[in-house]
Amino acid sequence: MAGNLTRTAGAVVVGGGVMGVSTAYHLAAAGVRDVLLLEREAGLGLGSTGRCAGGFRHQFSSEINVRLSLESIRMIRSFSEVHGLPLDVHVDGYLFLCRDAATWAAYRADAEMQRRLGARVDLLDAAGAVELIPGLAADGIVGATFGPDDGIADPSGLTNGYATAARRAGATIRTGVTVTGIAASADGGRVLGVETKEGRIEAPLVVLAAGVWSPAIARTVGLDVPVQPYPRQLVQTTDFAGRPARRTLVIETSTMFFFHREGSGILMGIPPAGAGPTFDTSPDDRFVAEELLPAAIRLLPAVEAAGLATTWVGLYEMTPDHHPVVGPVDGLEGLLVATGFSGHGFQHGPVVGKLLAEVAVTGRATTIDIGVLRPERFSRGELIPESHVV
Ligand SMILES: Cc1cc2nc3c(=O)[nH]c(=O)nc-3n(C[C@H](O)[C@H](O)[C@H](O)COP(=O)(O)OP(=O)(O)OC[C@H]3O[C@@H](n4cnc5c(N)ncnc54)[C@H](O)[C@@H]3O)c2cc1C
């Protein structure tokens, strides 16, 4: 392999998840020559992207996340038309259910902010929520927010779609190549390329988009990226009487249990109680029996009759403030970082790739100001909390 791996590139993108392929496409489309994406697995989208639920929403608690969503969802919904490639997209909305006055007040305030920025969000009472999703246990619901332009798209379709678009724009994608570090100048001020198991590839620009595995690569140039792996297990059920007809993603905000119709059953998940960071992705039967199923039956009693069709675990890439780390690095010219999407990076893949290409070509992101997401915010204590982590 070393023999046919190029030794120089105009830009190297590390990681072939949704973030890496979107970035490779947008760099090449913006005129960056010889864009090379390196992915260590045998295929693309086998990290967090391939394990994700595919949801997209405008309903976040921070302005920057809403702004990213507005542009990214526009890009997801127009992807097929713009690129002439298939993408399965369902716009059946996200429904957040609130069961206490304080939470309901906070979600109403967030909805006001989301509307001010241009998103559509409706406020519903319990009856309105049940009208949308018949069979919901409505007792105790004091209010709900519904985003009619939120929805679900196919993670594999978007990842492979951007990979195809990137190749068409002139980028090269190589799988089975492990990046072992970033090469920097002797004074540490400039990126020279990447080190791989097959030797160095020189490049004036490196984009680190290796998901939850990014911190180890960043450390090779002394950069601390505070991203930790938190396993999340999803369960797909079999068909059952009373299964919702709509594909609306429903979230119980007191536990962050969620479900949406998928195939003939529902797909569901809940943050595991008290779990710490680990790269272990083994499914946990006790968690399903004692935490997930009781929460599911409480909210949608009909699910008790369903069988378990399949289950898997993927890694959330969590930062201390649940916002991603995106942008250039102070004092290290030629490095751009895009990681730590804290469980909502699938939907932001399109816009983040576009923003990074703007930074690479013009020196700054012009579509959206992403200064608040810069890597230095942690050492400077400038955290921007996000509470809607589903
Ligand atoms: C269970 C679950 C459900 C989710 N649901 C949603 C959702 O509904 N909506 C949403 O928006 N987000 C969701 N997410 C989050 C979303 O999946 C991630 O935020 C997003 O996929 C991150 O994309 P990425 O490209 O940054 O990382 P990844 O997809 O993890 O890609 C990183 C890639 O880098 C590669 N790599 C790592 N190290 C190296 C190396 N040394 N050399 C070369 N390549 C390397 C990996 O193999 C991997 O392919 C969910 C995540 C999980 C786990």
The ligand as a MOL file (V3000), in Angstrom:
LIG
                    3D

  0  0  0     0  0            999 V3000
M  V30 BEGIN CTAB
M  V30 COUNTS 53 58 0 0 0
M  V30 BEGIN ATOM
M  V30 1 C -26.3090 5.8910 19.0650 0
M  V30 2 C -26.0740 7.2200 18.4120 0
M  V30 3 C -27.1540 7.9690 17.9330 0
M  V30 4 C -26.9330 9.2160 17.3400 0
M  V30 5 N -27.9980 9.8920 16.8250 0
M  V30 6 C -27.7900 11.0720 16.2000 0
M  V30 7 C -28.8670 11.7720 15.5980 0
M  V30 8 O -30.0070 11.3250 15.6240 0
M  V30 9 N -28.6160 12.9460 14.9910 0
M  V30 10 C -27.3550 13.4840 14.9350 0
M  V30 11 O -27.1720 14.5670 14.4040 0
M  V30 12 N -26.2990 12.8310 15.4940 0
M  V30 13 C -26.4970 11.6430 16.1110 0
M  V30 14 N -25.4390 10.9910 16.6670 0
M  V30 15 C -24.1270 11.6340 16.6790 0
M  V30 16 C -23.4420 11.4640 15.3430 0
M  V30 17 O -23.4550 10.1060 14.9780 0
M  V30 18 C -21.9990 11.9800 15.4320 0
M  V30 19 O -21.9710 13.2500 16.0430 0
M  V30 20 C -21.3940 12.1150 14.0360 0
M  V30 21 O -21.6140 10.9440 13.2910 0
M  V30 22 C -19.9090 12.4180 14.1320 0
M  V30 23 O -19.3600 12.3020 12.8400 0
M  V30 24 P -17.7950 12.3410 12.6650 0
M  V30 25 O -17.5260 12.2320 11.2160 0
M  V30 26 O -17.2530 13.5220 13.4130 0
M  V30 27 O -17.2580 11.0590 13.4740 0
M  V30 28 P -17.2400 9.5110 13.0460 0
M  V30 29 O -18.4490 9.1300 12.2990 0
M  V30 30 O -16.9290 8.7480 14.2880 0
M  V30 31 O -16.0330 9.4300 12.0450 0
M  V30 32 C -14.6910 9.4890 12.4570 0
M  V30 33 C -13.9100 8.5640 11.5530 0
M  V30 34 O -12.5100 8.7200 11.8250 0
M  V30 35 C -11.9200 7.4480 11.6370 0
M  V30 36 N -10.6320 7.4270 12.3390 0
M  V30 37 C -10.4370 7.4030 13.6520 0
M  V30 38 N -9.1320 7.3920 13.9470 0
M  V30 39 C -8.4850 7.4060 12.7520 0
M  V30 40 C -7.1120 7.3910 12.3900 0
M  V30 41 N -6.1710 7.3520 13.3120 0
M  V30 42 N -6.7910 7.4060 11.0650 0
M  V30 43 C -7.7810 7.4440 10.1130 0
M  V30 44 N -9.0920 7.4440 10.4130 0
M  V30 45 C -9.4390 7.4370 11.7150 0
M  V30 46 C -12.9300 6.5060 12.2280 0
M  V30 47 O -12.7410 5.1800 11.7770 0
M  V30 48 C -14.2560 7.1150 11.7690 0
M  V30 49 O -14.7110 6.5560 10.5490 0
M  V30 50 C -25.6250 9.7410 17.2520 0
M  V30 51 C -24.5410 8.9910 17.7190 0
M  V30 52 C -24.7480 7.7390 18.2890 0
M  V30 53 C -23.5790 6.9610 18.7910 0
M  V30 END ATOM
M  V30 BEGIN BOND
M  V30 1 1 1 2
M  V30 2 1 2 3
M  V30 3 2 2 52
M  V30 4 2 3 4
M  V30 5 1 4 5
M  V30 6 1 4 50
M  V30 7 2 5 6
M  V30 8 1 6 7
M  V30 9 1 6 13
M  V30 10 2 7 8
M  V30 11 1 7 9
M  V30 12 1 9 10
M  V30 13 2 10 11
M  V30 14 1 10 12
M  V30 15 2 12 13
M  V30 16 1 13 14
M  V30 17 1 14 15
M  V30 18 1 14 50
M  V30 19 1 15 16
M  V30 20 1 16 17
M  V30 21 1 16 18
M  V30 22 1 18 19
M  V30 23 1 18 20
M  V30 24 1 20 21
M  V30 25 1 20 22
M  V30 26 1 22 23
M  V30 27 1 23 24
M  V30 28 2 24 25
M  V30 29 1 24 26
M  V30 30 1 24 27
M  V30 31 1 27 28
M  V30 32 2 28 29
M  V30 33 1 28 30
M  V30 34 1 28 31
M  V30 35 1 31 32
M  V30 36 1 32 33
M  V30 37 1 33 34
M  V30 38 1 33 48
M  V30 39 1 34 35
M  V30 40 1 35 36
M  V30 41 1 35 46
M  V30 42 1 36 37
M  V30 43 1 36 45
M  V30 44 2 37 38
M  V30 45 1 38 39
M  V30 46 1 39 40
M  V30 47 2 39 45
M  V30 48 1 40 41
M  V30 49 2 40 42
M  V30 50 1 42 43
M  V30 51 2 43 44
M  V30 52 1 44 45
M  V30 53 1 46 47
M  V30 54 1 46 48
M  V30 55 1 48 49
M  V30 56 2 50 51
M  V30 57 1 51 52
M  V30 58 1 52 53
M  V30 END BOND
M  V30 END CTAB
M  END
